[in-house]
């Protein structure tokens, strides 16, 4: 969720505030490559400074058009109110209060006088959401294997990426052209259930969600799917709850490469109607699928998404607390 044309943050259940913390610099001077944390939904968190104070842990949310601040952080910093805006959840649009952040910084990316929606931390599962309004014209790389997050200028690769990109192997990176829709990068080269599909990358979503048109396409090639669906629900950062069915999705491919999935959620979400995609097989690809890769880079200037196939299975970090 977040903003006038915003997209949802989805979870099976409300995540608890915080997560697996990492050491971050006490001073506001943060390198371009940031160490990340994993929240309980296994999303990526990075240190963010608001009005020179912090760091606060924000979830990197490529499915959110606008950066969102938790109500608790807004109160602590006494951020001034800036009216209200409609926030699109999974069922409908709802009004949300806005606050003004005079200066918000992640790495060397700075935005001034940002008007951010406010939601309770218990819904966000973090101190806030880092939306793509902070990343326009830049390139970000989410490195799941070494748990880092890099912000750089649009175009170009790091030295390590340049070397690896010349390696001809199943582990070499591949890029997929993308275009914007409702302020979010839209993948155009994706296939599932033997059909071309519309696919969005949503790093703020714990689960991958397919619309009912894609469910119908999956049933067409595997009629037994319906008997194997598990009934459950999705809960958005706005607190909205939507019925969903969880099951396999056959033949997901991105950029001509097979992508392994476990279970996806099939649901009739408000955002599919908002994007006029109710009858087009479509999918929101969440962090559960993105973690199948060593790294995913979003170049918002070049409109290009680069995937780095996993060299070996990536094991999730242990849950917080005693083992």
C-alpha positions in Angstrom: 0.0 0.0 0.0 0.8 3.7 0.1 -0.3 6.7 -1.8 -2.9 8.0 -4.2 -2.0 5.3 -6.8 -0.4 3.0 -4.3 0.0 -0.7 -4.3 -0.6 -3.2 -1.4 1.8 -4.8 1.1 0.4 -8.3 1.6 0.9 -10.8 4.3 -0.8 -14.0 5.4 -0.9 -12.6 8.9 0.1 -9.4 10.5 3.9 -9.4 11.1 5.2 -8.4 14.5 7.1 -5.1 14.7 10.8 -5.4 14.3 12.6 -8.6 13.4 16.1 -9.9 13.2 18.2 -6.8 13.9 21.7 -6.1 12.6 24.3 -3.7 13.7 24.0 -0.3 11.8 26.2 2.8 12.1 25.3 5.1 15.0 26.2 8.1 12.9 24.2 9.2 9.8 27.0 8.5 7.4 26.0 5.2 5.7 27.9 3.6 2.9 26.1 2.9 -0.4 26.1 -0.8 0.4 24.0 -1.3 3.5 23.7 -4.4 5.6 20.1 -5.5 5.9 17.9 -7.2 8.4 15.1 -9.7 7.8 11.8 -9.1 9.4 9.5 -12.0 10.5 7.9 -12.0 7.1 11.5 -12.5 5.6 11.3 -9.1 3.8 14.4 -6.9 3.5 14.9 -4.1 6.0 17.4 -1.2 5.7 18.4 1.7 8.0 16.7 4.9 7.2 17.2 8.4 8.8 14.3 10.9 9.2 15.1 14.5 9.9 18.6 13.5 11.0 17.4 10.9 13.5 17.6 7.1 13.4 18.4 4.7 12.1 14.9 3.2 11.7 14.4 -0.1 9.9 12.2 0.3 6.8 11.1 -2.6 4.6 12.3 -2.2 1.0 8.9 -2.2 -0.8 9.0 -2.1 -4.6 5.2 -2.6 -4.5 4.6 0.7 -2.8 4.5 3.9 -4.8 5.2 6.0 -1.7 7.3 5.7 1.4 5.2 5.0 4.5 6.1 5.9 8.1 4.7 4.1 11.1 2.5 6.0 13.5 4.9 5.3 16.3 7.9 6.9 14.5 5.8 9.8 13.4 4.8 10.5 17.0 8.3 10.1 18.3 9.6 12.6 15.8 6.6 14.9 16.1 6.2 14.9 12.3 3.7 17.7 11.3 0.4 16.5 9.7 -0.1 17.1 6.0 -3.7 16.2 5.4 -4.9 12.8 4.2 -4.7 10.7 1.0 -6.4 7.6 -0.3 -4.5 4.4 0.3 -5.4 1.4 -1.9 -5.6 -1.8 0.1 -6.4 -5.3 -1.1 -10.1 -4.7 -1.0 -10.7 -1.0 -1.4 -9.3 2.5 -1.0 -9.2 4.0 2.5 -8.1 7.5 3.8 -4.9 7.6 5.6 -3.2 10.6 7.4 -0.1 12.1 5.9 2.9 13.7 7.6 5.7 15.8 6.3 9.3 14.5 6.6 11.7 17.4 6.0 14.6 15.1 5.1 14.6 11.3 4.7 17.8 9.5 3.8 18.8 5.9 2.9 22.4 5.5 2.0 23.3 8.6 -0.1 19.7 9.0 -1.4 18.0 12.0 0.1 14.5 13.3 -0.4 13.2 16.6 1.1 9.7 17.6 2.2 8.3 14.1 1.6 4.6 13.7 2.4 4.2 10.1 3.7 1.2 8.1 4.7 1.1 6.9 8.2 0.0 3.4 9.4 0.5 1.6 12.7 3.7 -0.4 13.0 1.7 -3.5 14.0 0.3 -3.5 10.4 3.5 -2.5 8.6 5.6 -5.0 10.6 8.4 -2.4 10.6 9.2 1.3 11.3 8.1 2.1 7.8 8.1 1.1 4.1 10.7 2.4 1.7 8.7 3.1 -1.5 9.8 3.8 -5.0 9.3 7.5 -4.6 12.8 7.4 -3.0 14.3 5.4 -5.8 13.1 7.1 -9.0 15.9 7.3 -11.6 18.2 5.1 -9.5 19.3 1.5 -9.5 18.8 -0.7 -6.4 20.2 -4.2 -5.9 18.7 -6.5 -3.2 21.3 -9.1 -2.5 19.7 -11.9 -0.7 22.8 -14.1 -0.4 25.0 -11.7 1.4 22.1 -9.7 3.0 23.0 -6.3 1.5 21.1 -3.6 -0.3 22.9 -1.2 -2.7 21.7 2.1 -4.2 23.5 3.5 -7.2 23.0 5.7 -10.2 20.9 4.3 -13.1 22.8 2.2 -15.6 26.0 0.3 -15.2 27.1 -2.6 -13.1 29.6 -3.0 -10.2 33.0 -4.5 -11.0 31.9 -7.8 -9.6 28.7 -7.8 -11.6 30.6 -6.9 -14.8 32.9 -10.0 -14.3 30.0 -12.3 -13.5 27.9 -11.0 -16.4 30.5 -12.4 -18.8 30.3 -15.9 -17.4 28.3 -18.2 -19.6 26.6 -20.5 -17.2 23.2 -21.2 -15.7 24.2 -18.9 -12.9 24.9 -15.9 -15.1 22.6 -12.9 -14.6 19.8 -12.2 -17.1 17.9 -8.9 -17.6 14.2 -8.4 -18.4 12.9 -5.1 -19.9 10.2 -3.5 -17.9 7.8 -0.6 -18.1 5.9 1.5 -15.6 2.2 1.0 -14.7 0.7 3.1 -11.9 4.2 4.1 -10.9 5.5 0.6 -10.6 7.8 -1.3 -12.9 5.9 -3.9 -14.9 7.6 -7.0 -16.2 6.6 -7.7 -19.7 8.4 -11.0 -20.3 6.8 -13.5 -18.0 4.8 -16.7 -18.6 2.8 -19.0 -16.4 0.3 -21.8 -17.1 1.4 -21.7 -20.7 0.1 -18.1 -21.0 1.8 -14.7 -21.3 1.1 -12.9 -18.0 1.5 -9.5 -16.5 3.9 -9.6 -13.6 4.8 -7.1 -10.9 7.7 -7.5 -8.5 6.6 -6.6 -4.9 9.4 -7.0 -2.4 7.1 -5.8 0.4 4.8 -8.8 -0.1 5.5 -12.0 1.9 3.6 -14.1 -0.6 3.1 -14.2 -4.3 -0.5 -13.5 -5.4 -2.1 -14.5 -8.7 -5.5 -13.1 -9.9 -8.5 -15.3 -10.8 -7.8 -15.1 -14.5 -4.5 -16.8 -13.9 -6.2 -19.3 -11.6 -8.5 -20.2 -14.5 -5.6 -20.6 -16.8 -3.9 -22.9 -14.3 -7.0 -25.0 -14.0 -7.2 -25.3 -17.8 -3.9 -27.2 -17.9 -4.3 -29.0 -14.6 -7.9 -29.7 -13.5 -6.7 -31.4 -10.4 -5.5 -28.1 -9.0 -8.8 -27.1 -7.6 -9.0 -30.1 -5.3 -5.5 -29.2 -3.9 -6.2 -25.6 -3.1 -5.9 -24.5 0.6 -8.4 -21.9 1.8 -6.9 -19.0 3.8 -6.7 -15.2 3.8 -4.5 -12.3 3.1 -4.1 -9.2 5.4 -2.9 -5.9 4.1 -1.0 -3.2 5.8 -4.2 -1.3 6.0 -5.8 -4.1 8.0 -8.0 -5.3 5.2 -8.6 -9.0 4.9 -9.2 -10.9 1.7 -10.1 -14.5 1.1 -7.5 -16.5 -0.8 -6.7 -20.0 -2.0 -3.2 -21.3 -1.8 -1.8 -23.8 -4.3 0.8 -24.5 -7.0 1.3 -22.3 -10.1 2.5 -24.4 -13.1 5.3 -23.1 -15.4 6.3 -19.7 -14.1 9.0 -18.3 -16.3 10.7 -14.9 -16.2 12.9 -13.8 -19.1 12.6 -17.2 -20.5 14.0 -18.8 -17.3 12.1 -21.3 -15.2 11.4 -19.9 -11.7 10.6 -22.3 -8.9 7.6 -21.6 -6.7 6.1 -23.3 -3.7 2.5 -22.1 -3.1 1.0 -18.9 -4.5 -2.2 -17.2 -3.3 -5.1 -17.0 -5.8 -7.2 -14.0 -4.8 -9.5 -11.3 -6.3 -7.7 -8.2 -5.1 -8.8 -4.6 -5.5 -5.5 -3.7 -7.1 -6.1 -6.0 -10.1 -9.2 -4.0 -10.8 -7.4 -0.7 -10.1 -4.9 -1.7 -12.8 -7.7 -3.0 -15.2 -6.2 -6.5 -15.0 -9.2 -8.5 -13.9 -9.5 -10.5 -17.1 -5.7 -10.5 -17.9 -3.7 -13.4 -16.2 -1.6 -11.4 -13.7 0.6 -11.9 -10.7 2.3 -10.0 -7.9 5.6 -11.7 -7.3 6.5 -11.5 -3.6 9.7 -11.9 -1.6 9.0 -15.7 -1.3 9.8 -16.0 -5.0 12.4 -13.2 -5.2 14.5 -15.1 -2.6 14.9 -17.9 -5.1 17.6 -15.6 -6.6 21.0 -14.5 -5.2 20.2 -11.0 -6.2 17.6 -8.9 -7.9 18.4 -5.4 -9.3 15.8 -2.8 -10.3 17.0 0.0 -12.6 14.2 2.5 -12.5 16.0 4.8 -15.0 16.8 2.1 -17.6 13.6 0.3 -17.0 15.4 -3.0 -16.6 15.3 -5.7 -14.0 18.3 -8.1 -13.6 18.1 -11.5 -11.9 21.1 -13.5 -10.5 20.2 -17.2 -10.3 21.1 -18.8 -7.0 24.4 -20.7 -7.1 23.3 -22.9 -4.2 20.1 -23.0 -2.1 19.7 -19.9 0.1 18.7 -20.9 3.6 16.6 -18.4 5.5 18.0 -16.7 8.6 17.0 -18.4 11.9 14.0 -16.9 13.7 14.7 -14.4 16.5 14.9 -15.8 20.0 16.1 -19.1 21.4 16.7 -21.9 18.9 
